[in-house]
Amino acid sequence: MRPWARAAVQGAACGLMLGLVLLIGGRLWRPEVAAAQAKPAAVPDVVKAKSFQVVDAAGKRRAGMAVDSDGNPFLGLFDAAGTTRARLAMISDGTTALAFYDAAGKGRAMLSIAKDGRPSLMLLDSNEIRAVLGATSLTAIKTEEVTIRPESSLVLFDKDGKVMWQAP
């Protein structure tokens, strides 16, 4: 083979090898460059779903947000056993409520704001309502005794903000 032909074949082979190296090499390093130069993904303005759940490392539901079968929105917090421990909800009549539950799932306390703005706090034992504190009333229900400890106090005010009753 003549020297110029040999040089041409060698040049073509080198060119082919260089092309392959650049092509393969480009594929190996291009994604890194592209990823580094890529713009962050756009954040949607609105995300819609029928429910959202937050799970722990084991995949157990620990919090959830949804709309119940009556169309009322709620947010629930769950313990490791899956029992509801707290719930924030809006009720059909416009009342909002925050309820707390024991480990057995029984309601123990509920703070609510009625549609007309009247707040109330309800305290329950394992079987029934024991006390309700409203903006204009305090009711103890089926209580054998009421104990007010020295370190605590209870003050009731009239509509003008004057003390009506106080213990101790």
Secondary structure as GFF3:
##gff-version 3
##sequence-region A 1 168
A	DSSP	alpha_helix	3	37	.	.	.	ID=ss1
A	DSSP	beta_strand	51	55	.	.	.	ID=ss2
A	DSSP	beta_strand	61	67	.	.	.	ID=ss3
A	DSSP	beta_strand	73	78	.	.	.	ID=ss4
A	DSSP	beta_strand	84	90	.	.	.	ID=ss5
A	DSSP	beta_strand	96	101	.	.	.	ID=ss6
A	DSSP	beta_strand	107	113	.	.	.	ID=ss7
A	DSSP	beta_strand	119	124	.	.	.	ID=ss8
A	DSSP	beta_strand	129	134	.	.	.	ID=ss9
A	DSSP	beta_strand	138	140	.	.	.	ID=ss10
A	DSSP	beta_strand	154	157	.	.	.	ID=ss11
A	DSSP	beta_strand	163	167	.	.	.	ID=ss12
###
